[in-house]
Amino acid sequence: MLTRQEVAERLGVSVRWLEEHRADGPPFVKYSHRVVRYPESRLEQWMRARLVT
């Protein structure tokens, strides 16, 4: 499971961007109001689905 900061770094976006795009951004697991984690395999799937060739 990846933190918001780790995902932001991989995607080249800000943590704020991830928060603003929760509805259409990478899938995540919300453990509490402050704790959100991103499954690495789901992040990879989400990125592949948006690959433009």
N, C-alpha and C positions, 0 to 999 in steps of 0.2 A: 504494500500500500504506500502510495506516495503522498507527500504533504502538498499543500497549495503552492508553496515556494518551489518545490522540486518540479511540479508540473509547469508552473509559470516559466521556469528556466528552460525546460525542454521545449516548450512551445514558443519561447521568445516573446512572451506577453507579460503583463503585470499581474500580480495577485488580484488587484482590483478588477481587471478584465475578467478573470475567472469568476469572481463574485457577481459581476454584472451579467454574465452569460451562463448562469447556472441552468436556465431553461433550455438553451440550445448548445451549450458547451459540453465538455467531456463528462461522462457519467461519474458520479461520486457516491460515496456512502457518508451519510451524516450521522455521526455518533452523538453529537449534542449541538447546541447552538454555536459553539466555538470550535468544535472538532469535526473537520471534514477530511476525508481521505479519498484518494483516487486509485482504484485497482489498476495496476500497470497494464494488464492484458486488455482491459476495456479501453484504456487510453490509446493503446496501439490500434485497436479496432476502430476507434473513433477517428484517429488520424488517417488510417488507410481509407476509410469511407469518404474522406474529403480530399484525397489525392487527385490532383488534376494532371492529366497526361497530355 
